Structure formats: structure tokens, C-alpha cells
Amino acid sequence: MSTILVTGATGNVGGKVVKQLAAAGFKVRAAVRNPAKAENLKSANVELTELDYSKPETYAPALKGVEKVFLVMSPMPGIAELTSSFAKAAKDAGVKHIVKLSAHGAADTPTYGMAGLHLIAEKALAESGVSFTNLRPSMFMQNFFMNADSIKAMGKFFMAMGDTSVSFIDTRDIATAAVGVLTGKGHEGKTYTITGTKAISYHEAAKQLAEASGREVVYVDIPPEAAAQGMKDSGMPEMMVGAMIDLMKYTKDGGFSVVTSDYKKITGKAATSFNEFAKDFSEAFK
């Protein structure tokens, strides 16, 4: 049986891709920077390998005998060169297909910085000559876990998103879509925008979290300046603060309100609703 390499294997999406592929009986190589810290990923169908994009010498061992790759790479300066270098190594190793986790809005004219970096990486991958598929997910439902502490302490969470609506997607569904592409046929050269089935506001999300957890949950809209100061006070680097404010503006302007049927096209089923997510993880907000 051929091997599927999953990069970002300890991440929000990559970890779920590893588990879903292994559960379905596929041979998985989980790529991490430090295998010693990821022993929990190992199983009968999962082996660990070191992969550090800044260390090209780790590419060949990770890619040996691999047929397909799930590619996760943080949006950062130099992403085009790193993507190109890794894709070349993959092609040389005989990899048949790369599925890239990209970003919502990475279109020809991206409207926020992180999407622009992902678009550059998409173009580098397309130019590599390796068959590819891009997955551009909407805002993660699991991002609400970052608000769990304030919800538990005050029954409130604070964001600078106004009344905009967002087609939130569960990271479990992103992983399911990735597995569908990695193990299915007919996805070569395609780009999918993965969203939930409905766009809801943060006020609606708060209401559904409240109903699921049985406690008060209120969304408090704050000015972008206050959000930026809060991130700085928490120790977030200046560059990351700027990127987050950029993302918030894109969200507030309705960038994530688009709803597509791409998830159903790949999997044949509807994406998880926010209400289902809230019920599944209600304990996190109590």
C-alpha cells in the first residue's frame, strides 16, 4: 500500500487528517518538526518523520515512497520559495498529487495579507509540475475555543467583527474534505472553497453556544483599536497583530459570508452546522 504524507500533523487540521486516514486503513507518514514530541500520533497505520521546511535535508527522507501529500505551511515571507523547493523534492521523489491547505479569499486579488501569501504559494505549487488541489476553508468553528476563558469567566467574548455573517466550517469537516480529495479521483488541478452550509453572525453564534452550554454567552463588539491593544498586551508580535487586524477587516467587510457547496461535492454530505459544533463541544464553554 502506498503512503500518504501528512504535514502539520500536530495541527488543528493535519492531526485530524492523520486520524481519519489511519482509521480508514491508509498508511500514513505524519510529518512533524520533532518526532520525539509527537509519539501520541503513532499507531499501526501511522509512522512519524521529521520535516522542517527550513531544512531541505529533511525533505527526501520524509517523501521516500510517498504517493500523495497533504501540505500545510504557515503563511510567512518566503512561502513561495519554500513551497517550490518542497514541491520539486516531492516531484523528484515520485509524488503523484499534493493537496494544499490554503486560505479563504486567496483569489487573484486577495483582500488580506495571509490570503495573499497563500495565493503566492498556490501559484508556486501550480508551476512545480506536480498534480495539485487547493483547499480554501472558511473561518474555523474551533477558533471559538480561544474565547472559552472569557465566556467561562464572564459569559462574554470580545471581538471586532461587527454584525457580519460568517460561513464557519468545522476543522473536522476540513479534514474530511482533505481525506476525500487525497483518496478520491477527479480533483486534480481544482480549487475548493470549503464553507459551512449557512453564514451566521457572531451574535447568532453566541446564542447557539449559550443554548448548548446552558449558560449566558454574549458577543461584545469592540473597536479594532481595542482588539489590537488586547493582542499586544497578551504578548503577540507586532507583525502578527497587524495580520490579525487585516483578517478582522476582511471578515467584518463580509469576506467570509460566502457559502459554497464544495464540501458536499467532495464528501457527498452536508457540513457540520454551528449548532452541532456547539453541542459537541459544550463542555468547553461551561
C-alpha positions as CSV (number, residue, x, y, z in Angstrom):
1,M,0.0,0.0,0.0
2,S,1.3,3.4,-0.9
3,T,2.0,6.0,1.8
4,I,0.3,9.4,2.3
5,L,2.5,12.1,3.9
6,V,0.6,14.5,6.2
7,T,2.5,17.7,7.1
8,G,1.4,19.8,10.0
9,A,0.4,16.6,11.7
10,T,0.1,18.1,15.1
11,G,-2.1,20.9,13.9
12,N,-5.8,21.7,14.1
13,V,-6.4,20.1,10.7
14,G,-3.4,17.9,10.0
15,G,-3.9,15.9,13.2
16,K,-7.5,15.1,12.2
17,V,-6.4,14.1,8.6
18,V,-3.9,11.7,10.2
19,K,-6.5,10.1,12.4
20,Q,-9.2,9.8,9.6
21,L,-6.8,8.3,7.1
22,A,-5.4,5.8,9.6
23,A,-8.9,4.9,10.7
24,A,-9.8,4.2,7.1
25,G,-6.9,1.8,6.8
26,F,-4.4,4.0,4.8
27,K,-0.7,4.0,5.5
28,V,0.2,7.5,6.9
29,R,3.5,9.2,7.5
30,A,3.0,12.0,9.9
31,A,5.5,14.9,9.4
32,V,6.5,16.9,12.4
33,R,9.4,19.1,13.4
34,N,10.3,17.0,16.4
35,P,9.1,13.4,16.3
36,A,10.0,12.8,19.9
37,K,7.2,15.2,20.9
38,A,4.6,13.5,18.7
39,E,4.7,9.9,19.9
40,N,1.0,10.0,20.6
41,L,0.3,10.1,16.9
42,K,1.9,6.7,16.2
43,S,-0.3,3.7,15.6
44,A,-0.4,0.6,13.4
45,N,-1.0,2.7,10.3
46,V,0.9,5.8,11.3
47,E,4.7,6.4,11.4
48,L,6.5,9.6,12.3
49,T,9.0,11.5,10.3
50,E,10.9,14.8,10.8
51,L,10.1,17.6,8.4
52,D,11.3,21.2,8.8
53,Y,10.7,23.4,5.7
54,S,13.8,25.4,6.7
55,K,15.9,22.2,6.5
56,P,15.8,20.9,2.9
57,E,17.8,17.8,4.1
58,T,14.6,16.6,5.8
59,Y,12.6,16.5,2.6
60,A,13.9,13.4,0.9
61,P,13.5,11.0,3.9
62,A,10.0,12.3,4.6
63,L,9.0,11.9,0.9
64,K,10.5,8.5,0.3
65,G,7.9,6.1,-1.0
66,V,5.1,8.7,-0.7
67,E,2.4,8.8,-3.4
68,K,0.3,11.8,-2.1
69,V,0.9,14.7,0.3
70,F,-1.3,16.9,2.5
71,L,0.6,20.2,2.5
72,V,0.3,22.6,5.4
73,M,2.5,25.6,5.5
74,S,2.1,28.7,7.6
75,P,1.7,32.0,5.6
76,M,5.1,33.6,6.0
77,P,7.6,35.6,4.0
78,G,9.4,33.2,1.7
79,I,6.5,30.8,1.4
80,A,6.8,30.8,-2.4
81,E,10.4,29.6,-2.3
82,L,9.7,27.0,0.4
83,T,6.6,25.7,-1.5
84,S,8.6,25.5,-4.7
85,S,11.5,23.8,-3.1
86,F,9.3,21.2,-1.3
87,A,7.2,20.6,-4.4
88,K,10.4,20.0,-6.5
89,A,11.6,17.5,-3.9
90,A,8.2,15.8,-4.0
91,K,8.2,15.5,-7.8
92,D,11.8,14.1,-7.7
93,A,10.6,11.5,-5.1
94,G,7.7,10.4,-7.4
95,V,4.8,12.0,-5.6
96,K,1.7,11.9,-7.7
97,H,-0.5,14.5,-6.0
98,I,-0.3,17.3,-3.4
99,V,-3.3,18.7,-1.6
100,K,-2.6,22.1,-0.2
101,L,-4.4,23.7,2.8
102,S,-4.7,27.3,1.6
103,A,-6.9,30.2,2.8
104,H,-10.3,31.5,2.1
105,G,-10.0,34.6,-0.2
106,A,-6.8,33.5,-1.9
107,A,-8.2,34.7,-5.2
108,D,-6.5,36.6,-7.9
109,T,-7.0,39.8,-5.9
110,P,-6.7,38.7,-2.3
111,T,-8.0,41.3,0.2
112,Y,-6.0,40.4,3.3
113,G,-2.3,39.6,3.8
114,M,-2.4,35.9,4.8
115,A,-4.6,35.1,1.8
116,G,-2.1,36.8,-0.5
117,L,0.7,34.7,0.9
118,H,-1.3,31.6,0.3
119,L,-2.0,32.6,-3.2
120,I,1.7,33.0,-3.9
121,A,2.2,29.5,-2.6
122,E,-0.7,28.2,-4.7
123,K,1.0,29.6,-7.8
124,A,4.4,28.2,-6.9
125,L,2.7,24.7,-6.5
126,A,0.9,25.0,-9.8
127,E,4.2,25.9,-11.5
128,S,6.0,22.9,-10.0
129,G,4.6,20.4,-12.4
130,V,3.1,18.2,-9.6
131,S,-0.6,17.5,-9.7
132,F,-2.3,19.6,-7.1
133,T,-5.6,20.5,-5.4
134,N,-6.1,23.7,-3.2
135,L,-8.5,23.7,-0.2
136,R,-9.5,27.2,0.9
137,P,-11.5,26.8,4.1
138,S,-13.7,29.5,5.7
139,M,-13.3,30.6,9.3
140,F,-12.8,27.7,11.7
141,M,-15.5,27.0,14.3
142,Q,-12.7,25.8,16.6
143,N,-11.4,29.4,16.8
144,F,-14.2,29.9,19.4
145,F,-12.1,27.9,21.8
146,M,-9.8,31.0,22.1
147,N,-12.8,32.7,23.7
148,A,-13.6,29.9,26.1
149,D,-11.9,31.5,29.1
150,S,-13.7,34.8,28.9
151,I,-17.0,33.0,28.3
152,K,-16.5,30.8,31.4
153,A,-15.4,33.8,33.5
154,M,-17.8,36.5,32.3
155,G,-20.3,34.9,30.0
156,K,-19.0,37.2,27.2
157,F,-16.5,37.2,24.4
158,F,-15.0,40.3,22.8
159,M,-14.2,40.7,19.1
160,A,-14.1,43.4,16.4
161,M,-16.4,41.8,13.9
162,G,-19.5,44.0,13.9
163,D,-22.7,42.3,12.7
164,T,-21.1,40.5,9.8
165,S,-22.1,36.9,9.0
166,V,-19.5,34.1,8.6
167,S,-19.9,30.7,6.9
168,F,-18.0,28.9,9.8
169,I,-16.5,25.5,9.0
170,D,-15.6,22.7,11.5
171,T,-12.0,21.6,11.3
172,R,-13.3,18.0,11.4
173,D,-15.0,18.8,8.1
174,I,-11.9,20.3,6.6
175,A,-10.0,17.1,7.4
176,T,-12.8,15.0,5.9
177,A,-12.7,17.1,2.7
178,A,-8.9,16.7,2.6
179,V,-9.2,12.9,3.0
180,G,-11.8,12.8,0.3
181,V,-9.5,14.5,-2.1
182,L,-6.5,12.5,-1.1
183,T,-8.2,9.2,-1.5
184,G,-10.7,10.1,-4.3
185,K,-10.4,10.8,-8.0
186,G,-11.1,13.8,-10.3
187,H,-9.8,16.5,-8.1
188,E,-6.6,17.3,-10.0
189,G,-6.0,21.0,-10.7
190,K,-9.1,22.1,-8.8
191,T,-9.6,24.6,-6.1
192,Y,-12.3,24.2,-3.5
193,T,-13.7,26.9,-1.1
194,I,-14.8,24.9,1.9
195,T,-17.6,26.5,4.0
196,G,-20.4,25.7,6.3
197,T,-24.0,25.4,5.0
198,K,-25.1,28.7,6.4
199,A,-23.5,32.1,7.3
200,I,-24.3,33.3,10.8
201,S,-23.4,36.4,12.8
202,Y,-21.3,36.3,16.0
203,H,-24.4,37.3,17.9
204,E,-26.1,34.1,16.5
205,A,-23.1,32.1,17.3
206,A,-23.2,33.4,20.9
207,K,-26.9,32.4,21.2
208,Q,-26.2,28.9,20.0
209,L,-23.2,28.5,22.3
210,A,-25.5,29.7,25.2
211,E,-28.2,27.2,24.3
212,A,-25.8,24.3,24.0
213,S,-23.9,25.1,27.2
214,G,-26.9,26.1,29.3
215,R,-25.3,29.4,30.4
216,E,-25.2,33.1,29.3
217,V,-23.0,33.8,26.3
218,V,-22.9,37.3,24.8
219,Y,-20.8,38.7,21.9
220,V,-19.5,42.1,22.6
221,D,-18.3,44.1,19.5
222,I,-15.3,46.2,20.2
223,P,-13.3,48.7,18.1
224,P,-10.4,47.3,16.1
225,E,-8.0,49.5,18.1
226,A,-9.1,47.8,21.3
227,A,-8.7,44.4,19.8
228,A,-5.2,45.3,18.6
229,Q,-4.2,46.6,22.1
230,G,-5.5,43.4,23.7
231,M,-3.4,41.3,21.4
232,K,-0.3,43.4,22.1
233,D,-0.9,43.2,25.8
234,S,-1.0,39.4,25.5
235,G,2.5,39.5,24.0
236,M,1.5,38.9,20.4
237,P,4.3,40.0,18.0
238,E,3.6,43.3,16.1
239,M,3.6,41.6,12.7
240,M,1.0,39.0,13.8
241,V,-1.2,41.7,15.4
242,G,-1.2,43.5,12.0
243,A,-2.1,40.3,10.2
244,M,-5.0,39.6,12.6
245,I,-6.4,43.1,12.3
246,D,-6.2,42.7,8.5
247,L,-8.1,39.4,8.8
248,M,-10.7,41.1,11.1
249,K,-11.3,43.8,8.5
250,Y,-11.8,41.2,5.8
251,T,-14.2,39.4,8.0
252,K,-16.1,42.5,9.0
253,D,-16.5,43.5,5.4
254,G,-18.3,40.2,4.7
255,G,-15.4,38.3,3.2
256,F,-16.3,35.1,5.0
257,S,-20.0,35.4,4.3
258,V,-19.9,33.3,1.1
259,V,-21.5,29.9,1.2
260,T,-20.5,27.2,-1.3
261,S,-21.4,23.6,-1.9
262,D,-17.8,22.4,-2.4
263,Y,-17.8,20.4,0.8
264,K,-20.8,18.4,-0.4
265,K,-19.3,18.0,-3.8
266,I,-16.2,16.3,-2.3
267,T,-17.9,14.3,0.5
268,G,-21.5,13.8,-0.6
269,K,-22.8,15.1,2.7
270,A,-23.6,18.4,4.4
271,A,-21.1,20.2,6.5
272,T,-21.5,20.3,10.3
273,S,-23.7,23.1,11.5
274,F,-22.6,25.6,14.1
275,N,-25.3,24.3,16.4
276,E,-23.9,20.8,16.1
277,F,-20.4,22.1,16.9
278,A,-21.7,24.0,19.9
279,K,-23.4,20.8,21.2
280,D,-20.4,18.6,20.6
281,F,-18.1,20.9,22.5
282,S,-20.5,22.5,25.0
283,E,-18.3,21.4,28.0
284,A,-15.5,23.7,26.7
285,F,-17.7,26.8,27.4
286,K,-19.4,25.8,30.7
